[in-house]
Amino acid sequence: MKLKGLSIRSRLIRLTSLASAISLLIVFTALFIYEVVSYREGTIREMNILANVLASNSTAALAFDDASVAEEIISAVKAERLITTAVLFKADGSILASFNTDTTASQVPIVIDSHGFEIRSGRVDGFVPVKMGEKQLGTLYLRRSTEDTERRLLLYAIIAGTVIIVSFLLAYLLSSRLERTISGPLIALSEISVQISEQRDYSVRATDPADGEIGQLKDAFNAMLSTIEIQNREIQKHNQHLESEIDERTRAYRREKEFAEVVVNSSLVLIAVFDVEMRLIGYNDKCEEEFGLTRQQVLGKKFNEIMPMVKGTLTYDSINRALQGEFVHKPQYRSSVTGYFYESFTRPLKNDRGEIYAALMTAHNITPFVLSTNELQKRNTDLEQFAYVASHDLQEPLRKVMLFTDRLSHELKESTEAATLYLGKIENAAQRMSNLIRDVLAYSRLSRIEESFVPTDLNDVVAQVRTDLELIILDKRAIINSDKLPVIFGNSLQLHQLFANLISNALKFSDGVPVVRLTAGVPTGEELIDAGLQPTGNFAKVQVIDNGVGFDQQYAEKIFTLFQRLHQDKKYEGTGIGLALCKKIVTNHGGSISAQSVRGTGTTFTVFLPSMPLV
Amino acid sequence: MVDDDEDDREIFLEIVSELDPSATLITAINGADGLEKLHIHAAPPHIIFLDLNMPIMSGTEFLKKIKAAENFRNIPVVILTTSNDEWVIREVEALGARDVVTKPVKFEDWRKVLRRFLLPSN
């Protein structure tokens, strides 16, 4: 019987029915065999008894060879309906008497076959000797039909069959009823598990009442479901938390991204990002505007494919170098794409692992600045050239005026007082003009000539100035004291001019005996900031302090402008260029100059000059 | 004397003839003229007074040329200039000028300068 692929229900029913059928079959078979065996034995015994009774009754008839008596005796057995044939043989084998009612079997036997009874098909028959004492008088043959036995066995079989069928049906009905108590909960469990696996609803429970192992199974199943449900709920809760967190982060990321995009796109600076393959991966609005190409047109494409003319340019080179890790600054170049001037900064962008994944280029259009600077430089140069040439050419006729005034005054030895006075005035005016021209020339020359800057010892510079001013110093009996001065990174000629101007100023603007003091020191960061310099720079501080007439502090800045004079007094005559020149020299050196003064007490000029090369 | 300024040439001539009537003064109006006159005259001059700012050929250029020429290299050259530009002074000194003199504004000073170079024994 095939059980595989059948439901538990069918299996149980089949097993139960089969078991009961087999047991009934075995029982009935055993009973049937017993019945057959006991019937055979009983029949043979009965036949023997009957035959022996007949044989002993027949002895007299045989002994007297009386056929009629013999016939009478034998006929007596006719009463026994089942005895169909009886034959009495004489000792010589001839038949004394016989009867036969059997219609199916053969005629009465002629020959004595054997002794004892046997069951053959449809009958039991056999021979018994007829004896008187020890002497055999003849032989008796009896035959009996087995018709009754066959009927009985048939009836038996019918009953057995009926019983088996009824029992089988009963067993089937009973088992199909009983199996529900076993398979019912199992099927319910199975259906629930199917439902759960299909609907993923772990809140369902097995509810069928069951006990024993199936009850345990149900309870275990429910417990397992509870655990799954709890875990599921936790997982769901966790998932929801994660989802809301992801949502929040996504929103924050989007906000940041939008913020960054707005910032990048509102920049007036061109911002472009290139990946390692030189493909554009970032490109702001300013770039769109400047190059006339939209983001859609350029993003993801190689730079030299979008703009073939860039290959081999400074820009291209800058990006390449940035992709190698370099920070590249191009202060000024002309774009081959737009034709404008730009300043650009290109730097590598690195990921968490420190690998370069892109180059960021920021650039701004400096064309107006470059053009105006160029224009300004050209104009300045023109102006200075003009000032230089003009001053130089002005000097010549002036010298002639002075020369011939001089000659004229010699010629007019006996001239009037008035003539001498006028000549003196001409000479004086010419001299003043000459000084003016000389100073303008010096001023314009400062910008005209490219100076070499070297470490310069200020002590040497000041010593030279003292020598140059020797006559005035002696004349005024001036005292000049100087600290040990620092070595400055600068140009000695300019520095000479600076200190000559400052010291001669100190000598000039003095009523009594001029006392000039030069001090040296290191400026504090604050002082440098106040002077508009880098507080971290290496600067030396030099002060020129005098006891002269001084001026109102309100003019402290004005005095450094060109042609600015504070004194009308003839004895403090000047061109108004000296301090402007000083300021220009100090500015040329990357330093700063300022003045502090108290009218009637004196003036202090404070100079900051770079003590190391400015990088 | 090489100078484009006529007045200066006249004053120069006046003082030279006053100091040494036997002396010969050859004047040229610019560097090119100066070089030409150097080649024309058989004997080279004892001293050359040279102005710097001149048309056609400047004093600096003239100085470079004669310092490069074997025949004239040893003639002392005194620079007379209105400029007191230190860089110019340095340049001509580097080129081999004997001295640099700022053109005086007084006649007497002119005389002193010439006396210094023409009559060294005084």
Boltz contact constraints between the chains, C-beta under 6 A:
constraints:
  - contact:
      token1: [A, 395]
      token2: [B, 82]
      max_distance: 6.0
  - contact:
      token1: [A, 396]
      token2: [B, 82]
      max_distance: 6.0
  - contact:
      token1: [A, 399]
      token2: [B, 82]
      max_distance: 6.0
  - contact:
      token1: [A, 399]
      token2: [B, 105]
      max_distance: 6.0
  - contact:
      token1: [A, 400]
      token2: [B, 7]
      max_distance: 6.0
  - contact:
      token1: [A, 402]
      token2: [B, 105]
      max_distance: 6.0
  - contact:
      token1: [A, 403]
      token2: [B, 105]
      max_distance: 6.0
  - contact:
      token1: [A, 406]
      token2: [B, 106]
      max_distance: 6.0
  - contact:
      token1: [A, 406]
      token2: [B, 107]
      max_distance: 6.0
  - contact:
      token1: [A, 407]
      token2: [B, 107]
      max_distance: 6.0
  - contact:
      token1: [A, 493]
      token2: [B, 86]
      max_distance: 6.0
